[in-house]
Amino acid sequence: MKKTLPIQIWEIVYPLGIYFVVANIAMFLAQMLFGPSNESYMLCQIVASCFTIPFVYRFFRQDQIMMGILKPKPWISKEHMVNVFWIIPIAALIGIGLNNIIQMSPLVHLSETYLQMNQAFYASSMGLELLGSAFVTPLLEELLYRGVIYGRLRRMMNLVPAILISAVIFGAVHFNVVQFVYAFLLGIVLALCMEKSGHMYGAVVAHMTANGIAVIRTETGFLQQTAEVGVGNILFSIGCLASGIILLVFYLRRKNSNIDQ
C-alpha cells in the first residue's frame, strides 16, 4: 500500500532529527572534555561523528534489510576500482572549480557564519583535518544524506526530484548561504555517483576526494592562488568545473549504468 505524504515526510524528517540530537549532544560532551576553542573543534567533531555513526548506520541497515539486501556487496572488485578511477578526478575537478568560483563571488563576504565555521575547521593540525573532514565526516554524512535520506526519497519518487530534494536538504543543513550553494551542487554529484556505482561507496569516495583536496589546499596553499579574482583564474576555474562535468557525463553514460533512463 502506498504511504501517505505525511508518513513519507516523517520518514525523511525522523532520521534527520535523531542525527541532529545525537550529534549535538555528542559535540557538547566532546567540547566539555576537550574545550570549545577553534583549535579543538576538529577533534571534537571527529569524536562526535564517531559517536553518531552507529545511530545513523542503524537506519541505513534497516533500509537495506527492508529492501532485501541482507548482505552488503563486496567492497573490492574490478568494477568498483573502475568506478573509483572515474569518481576521484570527477570530484576533484568539480570540487576545485566550485570552490574557486564561490570564493571569487560576493557570497563569501555575505555569510559571517561561513567565515566563523571556516576558521574553526582549519584551526587544527592537517592530520586531524584530513581524518575529520576527509574521512570521518564524509562517511557519516553519506550514510545519512545519500544512504538513508536519498535512498528513501528514491523509493518514493523518480530520479530527478529525489536527487534535487536530497541536495537541497544537504545544502540547507549547513546553515549558511555559501555552504548551501556548494553542498547543494556537490550533493547532486554525490547522488549521481551513488546511482552509477550502485552503492554508497561511490558517494563516499567523491565526498572524501572533494573534502580532502579542500584541506590540502588550505593547509599547503596548493592552488590557493587560483581562487583569487582574475581573468586567468576565472578561466581556470570554469575549465576545471566544465572538465569535471564532462567527465561525469561520460561516466554516467558508461555501459551497465545503474541510472534508470
Contacts in CASP RR format, 6 or more apart in sequence:
PFRMAT RR
TARGET T0000
AUTHOR 0000-0000-0000
METHOD contacts of the structure
MODEL  1
MKKTLPIQIWEIVYPLGIYFVVANIAMFLAQMLFGPSNESYMLCQIVASC
FTIPFVYRFFRQDQIMMGILKPKPWISKEHMVNVFWIIPIAALIGIGLNN
IIQMSPLVHLSETYLQMNQAFYASSMGLELLGSAFVTPLLEELLYRGVIY
GRLRRMMNLVPAILISAVIFGAVHFNVVQFVYAFLLGIVLALCMEKSGHM
YGAVVAHMTANGIAVIRTETGFLQQTAEVGVGNILFSIGCLASGIILLVF
YLRRKNSNIDQ
3 11 0 8 1.000
3 156 0 8 1.000
8 156 0 8 1.000
11 152 0 8 1.000
12 149 0 8 1.000
12 152 0 8 1.000
12 153 0 8 1.000
12 169 0 8 1.000
15 56 0 8 1.000
15 59 0 8 1.000
15 144 0 8 1.000
15 148 0 8 1.000
15 149 0 8 1.000
16 144 0 8 1.000
16 149 0 8 1.000
16 169 0 8 1.000
16 173 0 8 1.000
18 55 0 8 1.000
18 56 0 8 1.000
18 59 0 8 1.000
19 52 0 8 1.000
19 55 0 8 1.000
19 56 0 8 1.000
19 144 0 8 1.000
22 51 0 8 1.000
22 52 0 8 1.000
22 55 0 8 1.000
23 48 0 8 1.000
23 49 0 8 1.000
23 52 0 8 1.000
26 47 0 8 1.000
26 48 0 8 1.000
26 49 0 8 1.000
26 51 0 8 1.000
26 52 0 8 1.000
27 44 0 8 1.000
27 45 0 8 1.000
27 48 0 8 1.000
29 48 0 8 1.000
30 43 0 8 1.000
30 44 0 8 1.000
30 45 0 8 1.000
30 47 0 8 1.000
30 48 0 8 1.000
31 40 0 8 1.000
31 44 0 8 1.000
33 44 0 8 1.000
33 47 0 8 1.000
34 40 0 8 1.000
34 43 0 8 1.000
34 44 0 8 1.000
34 47 0 8 1.000
35 44 0 8 1.000
36 44 0 8 1.000
37 123 0 8 1.000
38 119 0 8 1.000
38 120 0 8 1.000
38 123 0 8 1.000
39 123 0 8 1.000
39 124 0 8 1.000
40 124 0 8 1.000
41 120 0 8 1.000
41 121 0 8 1.000
41 123 0 8 1.000
41 124 0 8 1.000
42 120 0 8 1.000
42 121 0 8 1.000
42 123 0 8 1.000
42 124 0 8 1.000
42 128 0 8 1.000
42 129 0 8 1.000
42 132 0 8 1.000
42 133 0 8 1.000
43 124 0 8 1.000
43 128 0 8 1.000
45 132 0 8 1.000
45 136 0 8 1.000
45 137 0 8 1.000
46 128 0 8 1.000
46 131 0 8 1.000
46 132 0 8 1.000
46 136 0 8 1.000
49 132 0 8 1.000
49 136 0 8 1.000
49 137 0 8 1.000
49 139 0 8 1.000
49 140 0 8 1.000
50 136 0 8 1.000
52 140 0 8 1.000
53 136 0 8 1.000
53 139 0 8 1.000
53 140 0 8 1.000
53 143 0 8 1.000
56 140 0 8 1.000
56 143 0 8 1.000
56 144 0 8 1.000
56 148 0 8 1.000
57 143 0 8 1.000
59 144 0 8 1.000
59 148 0 8 1.000
60 143 0 8 1.000
60 147 0 8 1.000
60 148 0 8 1.000
60 200 0 8 1.000
63 147 0 8 1.000
63 148 0 8 1.000
63 151 0 8 1.000
63 152 0 8 1.000
64 70 0 8 1.000
64 72 0 8 1.000
67 155 0 8 1.000
73 199 0 8 1.000
74 80 0 8 1.000
75 201 0 8 1.000
80 197 0 8 1.000
80 199 0 8 1.000
80 201 0 8 1.000
83 193 0 8 1.000
83 196 0 8 1.000
83 197 0 8 1.000
83 201 0 8 1.000
83 202 0 8 1.000
83 205 0 8 1.000
84 202 0 8 1.000
84 205 0 8 1.000
86 247 0 8 1.000
86 251 0 8 1.000
86 254 0 8 1.000
87 193 0 8 1.000
87 197 0 8 1.000
87 202 0 8 1.000
87 205 0 8 1.000
87 206 0 8 1.000
87 209 0 8 1.000
87 251 0 8 1.000
88 205 0 8 1.000
88 206 0 8 1.000
88 209 0 8 1.000
89 244 0 8 1.000
89 247 0 8 1.000
90 189 0 8 1.000
90 193 0 8 1.000
90 206 0 8 1.000
90 244 0 8 1.000
90 247 0 8 1.000
90 248 0 8 1.000
90 251 0 8 1.000
91 189 0 8 1.000
91 193 0 8 1.000
91 205 0 8 1.000
91 206 0 8 1.000
91 207 0 8 1.000
91 209 0 8 1.000
91 210 0 8 1.000
92 209 0 8 1.000
92 210 0 8 1.000
92 213 0 8 1.000
93 240 0 8 1.000
93 241 0 8 1.000
93 243 0 8 1.000
93 244 0 8 1.000
93 247 0 8 1.000
94 185 0 8 1.000
94 186 0 8 1.000
94 189 0 8 1.000
94 210 0 8 1.000
94 240 0 8 1.000
94 241 0 8 1.000
94 244 0 8 1.000
94 245 0 8 1.000
94 248 0 8 1.000
95 186 0 8 1.000
95 210 0 8 1.000
95 213 0 8 1.000
95 214 0 8 1.000
95 240 0 8 1.000
95 241 0 8 1.000
96 213 0 8 1.000
96 217 0 8 1.000
96 223 0 8 1.000
96 226 0 8 1.000
96 237 0 8 1.000
96 240 0 8 1.000
97 237 0 8 1.000
97 238 0 8 1.000
97 239 0 8 1.000
97 240 0 8 1.000
97 241 0 8 1.000
98 182 0 8 1.000
98 185 0 8 1.000
98 186 0 8 1.000
98 241 0 8 1.000
99 182 0 8 1.000
99 214 0 8 1.000
99 217 0 8 1.000
99 227 0 8 1.000
100 226 0 8 1.000
100 227 0 8 1.000
100 233 0 8 1.000
100 236 0 8 1.000
100 237 0 8 1.000
100 240 0 8 1.000
101 234 0 8 1.000
101 237 0 8 1.000
101 238 0 8 1.000
101 241 0 8 1.000
102 108 0 8 1.000
102 178 0 8 1.000
102 181 0 8 1.000
102 182 0 8 1.000
103 227 0 8 1.000
104 227 0 8 1.000
104 228 0 8 1.000
104 229 0 8 1.000
104 230 0 8 1.000
104 233 0 8 1.000
104 234 0 8 1.000
104 237 0 8 1.000
107 177 0 8 1.000
107 178 0 8 1.000
107 181 0 8 1.000
108 114 0 8 1.000
108 115 0 8 1.000
108 178 0 8 1.000
110 177 0 8 1.000
110 178 0 8 1.000
111 176 0 8 1.000
111 177 0 8 1.000
111 178 0 8 1.000
113 175 0 8 1.000
113 176 0 8 1.000
114 176 0 8 1.000
114 177 0 8 1.000
114 178 0 8 1.000
114 179 0 8 1.000
117 176 0 8 1.000
117 179 0 8 1.000
121 129 0 8 1.000
121 133 0 8 1.000
122 129 0 8 1.000
122 215 0 8 1.000
122 218 0 8 1.000
122 219 0 8 1.000
126 215 0 8 1.000
126 216 0 8 1.000
126 219 0 8 1.000
126 220 0 8 1.000
129 215 0 8 1.000
129 218 0 8 1.000
129 219 0 8 1.000
130 212 0 8 1.000
130 215 0 8 1.000
130 216 0 8 1.000
133 211 0 8 1.000
133 212 0 8 1.000
133 214 0 8 1.000
133 215 0 8 1.000
134 208 0 8 1.000
134 211 0 8 1.000
134 212 0 8 1.000
134 215 0 8 1.000
135 208 0 8 1.000
137 211 0 8 1.000
138 204 0 8 1.000
138 207 0 8 1.000
138 208 0 8 1.000
138 211 0 8 1.000
139 204 0 8 1.000
141 170 0 8 1.000
141 207 0 8 1.000
142 190 0 8 1.000
142 194 0 8 1.000
142 200 0 8 1.000
142 203 0 8 1.000
142 204 0 8 1.000
142 207 0 8 1.000
143 200 0 8 1.000
145 166 0 8 1.000
145 169 0 8 1.000
145 170 0 8 1.000
145 187 0 8 1.000
145 190 0 8 1.000
146 166 0 8 1.000
146 190 0 8 1.000
146 191 0 8 1.000
146 194 0 8 1.000
146 200 0 8 1.000
146 203 0 8 1.000
147 194 0 8 1.000
147 200 0 8 1.000
147 203 0 8 1.000
149 166 0 8 1.000
149 169 0 8 1.000
149 170 0 8 1.000
150 162 0 8 1.000
150 163 0 8 1.000
150 166 0 8 1.000
150 191 0 8 1.000
150 194 0 8 1.000
151 162 0 8 1.000
151 166 0 8 1.000
153 161 0 8 1.000
153 162 0 8 1.000
153 165 0 8 1.000
153 166 0 8 1.000
154 162 0 8 1.000
156 162 0 8 1.000
157 165 0 8 1.000
159 195 0 8 1.000
159 259 0 8 1.000
159 260 0 8 1.000
162 191 0 8 1.000
163 188 0 8 1.000
163 191 0 8 1.000
163 192 0 8 1.000
164 188 0 8 1.000
166 187 0 8 1.000
166 191 0 8 1.000
167 183 0 8 1.000
167 184 0 8 1.000
167 185 0 8 1.000
167 187 0 8 1.000
167 188 0 8 1.000
167 191 0 8 1.000
168 184 0 8 1.000
170 183 0 8 1.000
170 184 0 8 1.000
170 186 0 8 1.000
170 187 0 8 1.000
170 190 0 8 1.000
171 179 0 8 1.000
171 180 0 8 1.000
171 183 0 8 1.000
171 184 0 8 1.000
171 187 0 8 1.000
172 180 0 8 1.000
173 183 0 8 1.000
174 180 0 8 1.000
174 183 0 8 1.000
186 207 0 8 1.000
186 210 0 8 1.000
189 206 0 8 1.000
189 248 0 8 1.000
190 203 0 8 1.000
190 206 0 8 1.000
190 207 0 8 1.000
191 203 0 8 1.000
192 248 0 8 1.000
192 252 0 8 1.000
192 259 0 8 1.000
193 202 0 8 1.000
193 203 0 8 1.000
193 205 0 8 1.000
193 206 0 8 1.000
194 200 0 8 1.000
194 202 0 8 1.000
194 203 0 8 1.000
195 258 0 8 1.000
195 259 0 8 1.000
196 202 0 8 1.000
196 251 0 8 1.000
196 252 0 8 1.000
196 254 0 8 1.000
196 257 0 8 1.000
196 258 0 8 1.000
196 259 0 8 1.000
197 203 0 8 1.000
197 258 0 8 1.000
198 258 0 8 1.000
216 222 0 8 1.000
217 223 0 8 1.000
217 224 0 8 1.000
218 224 0 8 1.000
225 233 0 8 1.000
226 233 0 8 1.000
226 236 0 8 1.000
226 237 0 8 1.000
227 233 0 8 1.000
227 237 0 8 1.000
252 259 0 8 1.000
END
